[in-house]
């Protein structure tokens, strides 16, 4: 028997409970993994609290990230004892996920743990860090280099935002961080942000084109903030969009695209191809500063998840939260 956080529905409301399961209750997949750590993402928070329609089939074990050790494998690519990491692929949404001491998973969803990266660091990075690195890669591929000018990051104190700030600053970019929480300014400057702007300022109504300010951007929130970022992006700039914490709406016009040659690049980590995932993980291992990861993480136990899920959906969590499945 082992412990897992299981979601059920009662009178239309989501109920989260830490309970004991047996291995024969796990879904039928070809690799059994002993989970060491998972992490709490905003999407996990929505699933656990029921504030978002993330889970449609119950019971469900949430947790979109995990790192662990292969216990059994019917796939030749993985052997007992291999260290693996999983993010995305609908795990924790459509398939039982990482908030469990054991998980049965499809071998196609797994990536070998990068050499030199320990499990805690991997989940400190997690989906949020992987997404942040994919955004950085998209900026680079769009020609946004440190000499082109400032890069702005929205939702900067959150999981994706804080990792993006640390990576970009480490690569030599001048980073402006957007936050709605003044108390996080010291934290963001510690990650490498050179300037802080308020969420309220960036969320104000915007004209189709504003003064050019940004060579590139990582946006995690959508809505008016993304609209303003687009209107303020330099000619030939690139804006990566990977989240909708504020809204899925985008109040903008075609003006930034057709008059300033701005590119809006969507970034998805859920269905990201295997080869690109490998590249991103290797770069995270090499380029994310050690002290940045240490500053970002909080480590909690499985039974603390419901409380932290409520907090993350209320914007009360700073940076990354790692879930220790061994505690």
N, C-alpha and C positions, 0 to 999 in steps of 0.2 A: 504494500500500500504506500501511496505517496500523496503529497498535498498539492492542490491546485486551486486557483481562484476560478470559480464557475459562475457564469451568468445564466439566470433563468428569468422568465417573465411571470409576474403575478398581477392579475387584473390590469394588464397593459403596462405595468411598471417594471423596469429592470431591477432585479435583485442580485447583488453580488455577495458571494459567500465562499470563504476558504473551506474546502472540504477534502475528504480523502477519496482517492480513486485507486483502481487497480489497473495494471497494464492492459488487461483485456478490454477495458472500457475505452482505450485510446482508439482513434480512427485507424483505418487500415491503410498504412503507407509503408514504403520499403526501407526506411531508415529509422531506427530508434535512437534518440539522443537523450543523454542525461544532461539536463539544462543546468548550467552553472549560474548564469546571470541573464536577466532581461532588462528592459528599460521602459519607463513610462513616457509615452508621447501624448500629444494633445488628442490625437485620434483615439488612443486607448482611454483617455479620460472621458471622452464623449461616449465611448462604448460602455464603460463601467457605470457611469452615472445615468445612462439612458438619455442624455441631452441631445444626442445626435443619432440618426438612424443608421448606425454603423453595423449593428448586428441584426440580422433578419431571421436567423435560424437558431433556435435554442434547444438544449443547453449549448453554451459556447465557452471555451477557455480563451480569453482575450490575450493580448500581448503580441505586437507586430514585430518584435525583435527577440532574438535569443542567441546565446553563444553556449556551446557545450561540447560534450565528448560523445562520439559514436559508441553505442553499446552493441547494436546489432545492425547489419546491413545486408540487404539482398541485391545491392548494386555494387558492381566491381570498382567504381570510382572511390568508394569509401570503405574503410576497414575499421574494426573495433579499435578504439583508442585515438582515432583521428579527431582533431579539434576543428570545429566548423562554426560558421556564423550564418545566420539567416535574417534577412530583412525583406519585407514586402510579400508579393505573390498572394495577397489575400489572407495570409496567415494571421490569426487573431481576429479575423472578420468573417471569412467563409470557411476557414479551416482552424482547428484548435491550435492555439498559439503558445507563447512563451511564458505565461504566468503559471507555470506548472513545473514540478521537479523532473518530469519526463515528458517527451513529445515524440510522436511518430510523424515523420515528415517525408515528403517526396525528395529524392536525391537531386532532382533538377533545381530545387529551390536553394540548395546549400552552396556555400563558397568556403574553400579551405581557409582557416584562420591565417592571416598574414604572418609570415615568420617574424618573430620578435615582438609580437603584440600579445599582451596577456588578456585574459577574458574580461577583467574589470575595465581596462582601457577600451576594449572593443565595444562594450555596452555604454561606456561614457560617450563614445562616438555615436553608435547606433544608427537608426534610420535618419535621425536628425543630422548627424555628422556626414553620413553618406550623401544625403540630399544637398547639404551645404557644399560638399566637394564637387558634386555634379554641377551645381550652379557655378562654382569657380571655373571648372573646366569649360562650361558653356561660354562664360565671359572671355576666357582666353581664346577659344576657338573663334569668337566673334571679333578678335583683334583688340580687346580691352586689356592693355598692359599698364603697369604702374605709372609709366610716364605720361599716360593719356589724361590723367586728372583724377579727382576724387571718385570713389565708389561709395554708394549709400546702401545701407542694410536696414530693412524695416523689421519690426518685431525683434529687435537686436538682443534683448535680454532673454528671449525664449531659446528653445533647443537648437533649431536650425540657425537662427540669427546669431547666437553667441558663438557657435562653432565657425560660422562664416566670417564673423569679425576676426576671430583668432587666426584663421587660415589666411585671409586676405592681408591682414597686417603683417603676418610672418613672411609673406611673399613680397612685401615692400609696397603694398598699396596704401594710399591715404584713405582711411575709412571713416565715414560719417555714420553714426548709429542713431536710429530713431527709437525712442522709448517713451512710453506713457508713464513710466515710474521714475521720478527724479532720484529716488534712493538707489537706483542701479547705475547711476552715472560713474561712480568710482569703479565699480565692477567692470563696466564696459571699457573704460579707459585702461584698466589693468589688462584687458584682453588685447589692447592695441588700438582702440578707437581714438582718433585724433580730434574728433568733434562730436558733440551730442546735439540733436535737435529733438523737439518735443513732438509727440504723436499729434497733439492738438494742432500745432502749426501745420503739419503735413496733411492733416485731414480736412483743412479748410477748403471751401469750394474753389475750383480751379478754372482758369481760362484754357482754351485749346492749346495755346503755347505760352509758356512762361520763360523767364530768363534761364539760359542754359547753365546748369550747375554740375551735372554728374556725367562722368564718362561711362559709368555702368551702374548696375544695381542688382541686389538680391532682395526680392520682395516675398514676404511670407504671409501677408495679410489681405491683399486685394483691396477692392472698394476705392474710396477717395484717395487713399494714400498711394496706391498704384497709379491712379489717374494723374496725381500731381507729379509723381516721379517721372512718368512718361513725358509730361509737358515740360519738365525741367532737364531732360536728358540731352546731352550734347549731340551735335550732328555726328551720325555714324555710330552712336552709342548702342549698348546692348542692355536690356532689362530682362533679368531672369525672374520668372514667376513660379513659385512652388507651393503656395499656401493660400488659404482663404479664411484666416482667423477672424477677420473683420466681416467679410462678406464675399460671396462668389460674384458679386456685381462688379462691373468695371465702367465707371462713368468717364468716358474719354471720347475723342474724335479721331479721325484718320490723320489729322494734321501732323502729329509727331512722326508718323510713318512716311508720309509722302513729301513733307517739306524738310524734314531733318534726317531722313534715312535711318530712323531709329528701328531697332529690331526688338520685338517682344518674344522672348524665347521661353516656352514652357519647359519645365523640368519635372520629370516623374521618376521616383525611385522604386515604385511598386513593381512595375513590369520591366524595369531596366535590364537590358541583355547581360548575360553572364560575363562576357569579356569586358564590358565597360564597368561593371561592378568590381571586377578584379583590379582594373586600373585604378579606380577610385580608392579602393581599400589600400592598395600599395602606396598611393600618394598620401593618404591620411596617415599611414604609419610613418612615412618619411617627413612630412611637412607640417603636421599639426603639432605645435609646441607642447612638450610634456607638461609644463606648468599651466598651460591653458586648460588642458583636460583635467588636471587636478583641481583647478579652481571651479570648473563647471559642475562637477558631479556631486550629488547627494546619494547616499546608499541607504535603502530602506528594506524592510522585510516584507514578505508576502502579505501579512495581515494588515500592513499599513496602506496598502494600495487603495482601498475605497476612500480613505481620507485624502490622500494625495491626488486621487482622480478628481475629487470635488475641487480641490485647490487649483489644479492645473487648468480646469475649465473656467475658473474665476479669475485667471490671470495672476495667481498668487504664488507661482513657482518660478524660481530663477534658475535658468540653465537646465542641465540634464539631471534626471533622477534614475539611478540604477537600482534594480530589484535583485536582491541576493536570494537565490533559491536554496542556498545552503544554510540559511539562518532560521 
